[in-house]
Amino acid sequence: MPANLRDDYDRDGFIIHDAPLIERDLVDRASEGMDALRRGEYETGVPPQSSYWNPGDPADKLCKIELPQLASRAIMELVSHSDIGRVAAEITGADMVQVWWVQLLGKPATTPGQEAATRVGWHQDRQYWGAWEADAQLLTAWVAVSDVAADAGPMRFVDGSHRWGLLDRGDFYGQDNDALKDEIGAPDGETWAETPAILPPGGVSFHDCQTFHASGSNHSGEMRRSFAIHLRTNRAEPKDGKRQGLTQFIDDESRCPVIFGALS
Ligand SMILES: O=C(O)CCC(=O)C(=O)O
């Protein structure tokens, strides 16, 4: 890995590791696992957590399934990949990296002009993560399972926005990203500059919990497939030491694997 990735992460609030970190065979097996979950088939016998998308939902709805690794062994293998932990540790300088939540994300392909709520609105992850202490070091590894080219509705990051503080003005489910961008606005002296995360299957982007990001419609003709793997380092503690909501499983490494170092 280039030595300057940590500097890039500190400066921009994200990195785009477009050299695949996950081998193709595992990506393909996790993709099959994704199809099984979409059919409501859970090979471990354990369903995912309660989710925005459920089997039988319309084909043109954004597919978002919580903790898919509980239901599929291949998805668990993918989210536990040691190279994700290694890169996350390298860019944060951490001694320990743990997966604490995962989302399966399938963005259906639509045609221009088609009415479908498949976009992801500008937001900072941190606005949804109140179960962690305010200074917790949290980030996301977003693994491309399909080819995420410019026409597939890639994530877009706002360069350096992790340094803008928690503005709490975004909306993951928002569909009008121009209006949201105007509402959020760059703070005085800052510029709103966007970088798309173009990734091949197995490529991974990493973003800080305060980095603004969004994604548009997918016009590639194929579903855009990915996993958003939410990570904490040894510098992240749950709020008031409580296990609740999104932190409820962090003491259970069979659900929340440690992928670099060890829990102290
Ligand atoms: O998949 C997307 O377009 C957005 C995902 C996201 O918001 C995240 O991984 O934090």
Ligand as a Chemical Component Dictionary entry (heavy atoms), coordinates in Angstrom:
data_LIG
# 
_chem_comp.id                   LIG 
_chem_comp.type                 NON-POLYMER 
_chem_comp.pdbx_formal_charge   0 
_chem_comp.three_letter_code    LIG 
# 
loop_
_chem_comp_atom.comp_id 
_chem_comp_atom.atom_id 
_chem_comp_atom.alt_atom_id 
_chem_comp_atom.type_symbol 
_chem_comp_atom.charge 
_chem_comp_atom.model_Cartn_x 
_chem_comp_atom.model_Cartn_y 
_chem_comp_atom.model_Cartn_z 
_chem_comp_atom.pdbx_ordinal 
LIG O1 O1 O 0 -24.138 2.870 -0.659 1  
LIG C1 C1 C 0 -24.327 4.081 -0.677 2  
LIG O2 O2 O 0 -24.540 4.695 -1.692 3  
LIG C2 C2 C 0 -24.217 4.850 0.623  4  
LIG C3 C3 C 0 -23.655 4.034 1.728  5  
LIG C4 C4 C 0 -23.419 4.798 2.977  6  
LIG O3 O3 O 0 -24.061 5.751 3.263  7  
LIG C5 C5 C 0 -22.361 4.331 3.867  8  
LIG O4 O4 O 0 -21.730 3.297 3.589  9  
LIG O5 O5 O 0 -22.097 4.989 4.880  10 
# 
loop_
_chem_comp_bond.comp_id 
_chem_comp_bond.atom_id_1 
_chem_comp_bond.atom_id_2 
_chem_comp_bond.value_order 
_chem_comp_bond.pdbx_ordinal 
LIG O1 C1 DOUB 1 
LIG C1 O2 SING 2 
LIG C1 C2 SING 3 
LIG C2 C3 SING 4 
LIG C3 C4 SING 5 
LIG C4 O3 DOUB 6 
LIG C4 C5 SING 7 
LIG C5 O4 DOUB 8 
LIG C5 O5 SING 9 
# 
